């Protein structure tokens, strides 16, 4: 398999984390250690893996972390009470509530409870509002911020480009569309946001200079949907049956990678593309939160 057109998310994530080293050193010199709390409700296997990776990266960077694991039957009130305690804990500069949450807990209420200055996931309404207004003093959600870093550090021109984002979710699609269309350096794209109600999605995709797949549908983007030379970013994480794989299943993205790679100008692998960048930008936000809290 040719690798010339791959966007190596792992390598770029290492760059971001290495740059945090100097800032961590400055914080240590002032006696400050950034702190991050993880909150997980239930025993979702994927959530356990994701939090484990984030804990590992914290340890590598010297960020203090603690993980709170609550039973699936935890009430919304009990979860909110925990978040209020974490909000007032001076050791913690960031709080991350791992999705998905059980259906009886309202996600919007949970995200609104974490203080904006500790909302390193960028989902509080204040931070989302700042993103829409172009106010970069707030925290940007980690996956969209990571995607933008992938594009910028790979030398991909966003200004004037036609970016098509597949998926209107609050975690990736909507904030990424808002980020890409800002009137600023490393943005300034013309953005089309597609979703399950969009007519002729394939036609929109074929006009994209930058195509971001975040619909949560395995192999949704096929070769016939990609303009030759386009940049393709695969955000999807989908589990599909595979009798030959350990456990009888494997993870795949939203892009039919084998078919699309020969057509794309640049493309992210999956895994090894967007995922590592999401964690790197979480660490970046946490360090930034510690800097702001201890000025």
C-alpha positions in Angstrom: 0.0 0.0 0.0 1.3 3.4 -1.0 1.8 5.7 1.9 2.8 9.0 0.1 -0.6 10.5 0.5 -1.3 9.5 4.1 -1.8 12.1 6.8 -0.1 10.6 9.8 -2.2 11.6 12.8 0.1 9.8 15.3 3.2 11.7 14.1 1.4 15.1 14.2 -0.1 14.3 17.6 3.5 13.7 18.9 4.4 17.1 17.6 1.6 18.8 19.5 2.5 16.9 22.7 6.2 17.8 22.3 5.3 21.4 22.1 3.3 21.1 25.3 6.5 20.1 27.1 7.9 23.6 27.3 4.6 24.9 28.6 4.5 22.1 31.2 8.0 23.1 32.2 6.9 26.7 32.8 4.0 25.5 34.9 6.2 23.2 37.0 8.6 26.1 37.6 5.6 27.9 39.3 4.7 24.8 41.2 1.6 24.0 39.1 0.7 20.6 37.8 -2.3 20.5 35.3 -5.0 18.3 36.6 -7.7 16.5 34.6 -10.7 14.5 35.8 -12.4 11.8 33.8 -15.9 10.7 34.5 -17.3 7.5 33.0 -20.9 6.2 33.7 -21.4 2.5 33.0 -19.1 -0.1 31.4 -19.2 0.7 27.7 -16.2 -1.2 26.3 -15.2 1.5 23.9 -15.4 4.2 26.6 -13.1 2.2 28.8 -10.6 2.0 26.0 -10.8 5.7 25.2 -10.4 6.8 28.8 -7.5 4.4 29.2 -5.7 6.0 26.3 -6.3 9.5 27.7 -5.0 8.4 31.2 -1.9 7.0 29.5 -1.2 10.2 27.7 -1.7 12.3 30.8 0.9 10.1 32.6 3.4 10.5 29.7 3.0 14.3 29.8 3.0 14.7 33.6 -0.6 15.8 33.8 -2.3 14.7 37.0 -5.5 12.7 36.3 -8.1 10.9 38.2 -11.0 8.7 36.9 -14.4 8.5 38.5 -16.4 5.4 37.3 -20.1 5.4 38.2 -22.6 2.5 37.8 -24.9 2.5 34.9 -27.8 3.0 37.3 -26.4 6.3 38.6 -29.0 9.0 38.6 -28.6 12.3 36.8 -28.7 14.1 40.1 -25.8 11.9 41.5 -23.7 12.6 38.4 -24.4 16.4 38.6 -23.5 16.4 42.3 -20.1 14.8 41.4 -19.5 17.4 38.7 -20.2 20.2 41.2 -17.6 18.7 43.5 -15.0 18.5 40.7 -15.8 22.1 39.7 -14.6 23.3 43.1 -11.5 21.0 43.3 -8.5 23.3 42.9 -6.3 20.4 41.8 -8.4 19.9 38.7 -8.2 22.3 35.7 -10.2 20.2 33.3 -13.2 17.8 33.5 -14.2 15.3 30.8 -17.4 13.4 30.9 -17.0 10.4 28.6 -19.8 9.8 26.1 -22.0 7.9 25.6 -24.1 8.4 28.8 -27.0 6.2 29.8 -30.3 7.2 28.1 -31.8 8.4 31.4 -29.1 11.1 31.8 -29.6 14.2 29.7 -26.3 15.0 28.0 -27.0 18.7 27.5 -27.6 19.1 31.2 -24.4 17.4 32.1 -22.3 19.5 29.7 -23.9 22.6 31.0 -22.9 21.7 34.6 -19.2 21.6 34.0 -17.8 25.1 34.5 -16.8 26.7 31.1 -13.3 27.3 32.3 -12.9 23.6 33.1 -14.8 22.4 30.0 -11.7 21.1 28.1 -14.0 19.1 25.9 -15.5 22.3 24.6 -19.2 21.3 24.9 -20.5 23.9 27.4 -23.0 26.3 25.7 -20.7 29.2 26.5 -17.7 27.6 24.7 -19.9 26.5 21.8 -21.3 30.1 21.6 -17.8 31.5 21.6 -16.8 29.2 18.7 -19.8 30.4 16.6 -18.9 34.0 17.3 -15.2 33.5 16.4 -14.1 34.2 20.0 -11.1 31.9 20.5 -11.0 32.6 24.3 -13.2 29.5 24.8 -12.3 25.8 24.4 -12.9 24.3 21.0 -14.1 20.6 20.9 -11.1 18.4 20.7 -11.9 16.4 17.5 -12.7 19.4 15.3 -9.7 21.2 16.7 -7.6 18.2 16.0 -8.8 17.9 12.4 -7.9 21.6 11.8 -4.4 20.9 13.2 -4.1 17.9 10.8 -4.9 20.1 7.9 -2.7 23.0 8.9 0.3 21.0 9.8 0.0 19.0 6.6 0.2 22.1 4.5 -3.4 21.8 3.2 -4.9 25.1 2.1 -8.3 25.8 3.8 -8.8 29.4 2.7 -11.1 29.4 -0.3 -11.5 25.6 -0.3 -14.8 23.9 -0.5 -15.1 21.7 2.6 -17.9 19.2 2.8 -18.7 17.8 6.3 -20.8 14.7 6.5 -22.6 14.6 9.8 -24.3 17.3 11.8 -23.5 16.0 15.3 -22.7 18.4 18.2 -19.4 16.7 18.8 -17.8 16.9 15.4 -20.0 18.1 12.5 -21.5 21.3 13.7 -18.4 22.7 15.5 -16.1 21.7 12.7 -18.3 23.5 10.2 -18.2 26.6 12.4 -14.4 26.3 12.8 -13.7 26.0 9.1 -15.8 28.9 8.0 -14.4 31.5 10.4 -12.9 34.6 8.8 -9.4 33.9 10.0 -6.1 32.4 9.1 -6.2 28.6 8.6 -10.0 28.6 8.1 -12.0 30.8 5.7 -13.4 27.8 3.8 -16.7 27.5 2.1 -18.5 24.8 4.1 -21.4 22.5 3.1 -22.8 20.5 6.0 -24.5 17.3 4.9 -26.6 14.9 6.9 -29.2 12.1 6.6 -31.8 14.5 5.1 -29.5 15.9 2.4 -30.4 15.2 -1.2 -27.7 13.9 -3.5 -25.0 13.6 -0.9 -22.7 11.9 -3.4 -22.9 15.0 -5.7 -22.0 17.3 -2.8 -19.0 15.1 -1.9 -17.7 15.1 -5.5 -17.4 18.9 -5.4 -15.4 18.9 -2.2 -11.7 19.9 -2.0 -11.8 18.7 1.7 -14.2 15.9 2.6 -14.7 15.1 6.3 -16.7 11.9 7.0 -18.3 11.9 10.5 -21.7 10.2 9.9 -21.0 7.0 11.9 -21.8 4.7 8.9 -19.2 2.1 8.1 -17.7 2.6 4.6 -20.2 5.3 3.7 -17.7 7.2 1.4 -16.9 5.2 -1.7 -14.6 5.9 -4.6 -17.3 7.4 -6.7 -18.0 10.1 -4.1 -14.5 11.6 -4.1 -13.1 14.2 -6.5 -9.6 13.2 -7.6 -7.0 14.9 -5.5 -9.4 15.8 -2.7 -8.3 15.7 1.0 -10.3 13.0 2.8 -10.6 13.0 6.6 -12.2 9.9 8.2 -13.6 10.5 11.7 -15.8 7.4 11.9 -15.4 4.6 14.4 -17.7 1.7 13.6 -17.7 -1.9 14.8 -18.4 -4.4 12.1 -18.7 -8.2 12.2 -15.6 -10.0 11.0 -15.3 -13.8 11.8 -11.6 -13.7 11.1 -10.9 -10.9 13.7 -10.2 -11.5 17.4 -13.6 -11.3 19.1 -15.5 -11.6 15.8 -15.5 -7.9 15.0 -13.2 -5.0 14.0 -13.3 -1.2 13.8 -13.6 0.6 10.5 -14.1 4.2 9.5 -16.7 6.0 7.5 -14.5 5.8 4.4 -13.9 2.8 2.2 -10.2 3.4 2.6 -8.8 0.8 0.1 -11.0 2.2 -2.7 -10.6 5.9 -1.9 -6.9 6.1 -1.1 -5.8 5.9 -4.8 -8.1 8.7 -5.7 -7.5 11.1 -2.8 -4.7 13.7 -2.8 -4.3 13.2 1.0 -6.2 10.9 3.3 -6.2 10.0 7.0 -5.8 6.3 7.9 -8.2 4.9 10.4 -6.9 4.1 13.0 -3.9 6.5 13.2 -5.5 9.6 11.8 -8.0 11.7 13.8 -8.1 9.6 17.0 -4.6 10.5 18.3 -5.2 14.2 17.5 -8.4 14.2 19.6 -6.3 13.2 22.6 -3.5 15.6 21.8 -5.9 18.5 21.7 -7.5 17.4 25.0 -4.0 17.6 26.5 -3.5 21.0 24.9 -6.8 22.3 26.3 -5.9 21.0 29.8 -2.6 22.7 29.8 -4.2 25.9 28.6 -6.8 25.7 31.4 -4.1 25.3 34.0 -2.3 28.3 32.6 -5.4 30.4 32.7 -6.4 29.3 36.2 -3.0 30.1 37.7 -2.0 33.4 36.1 
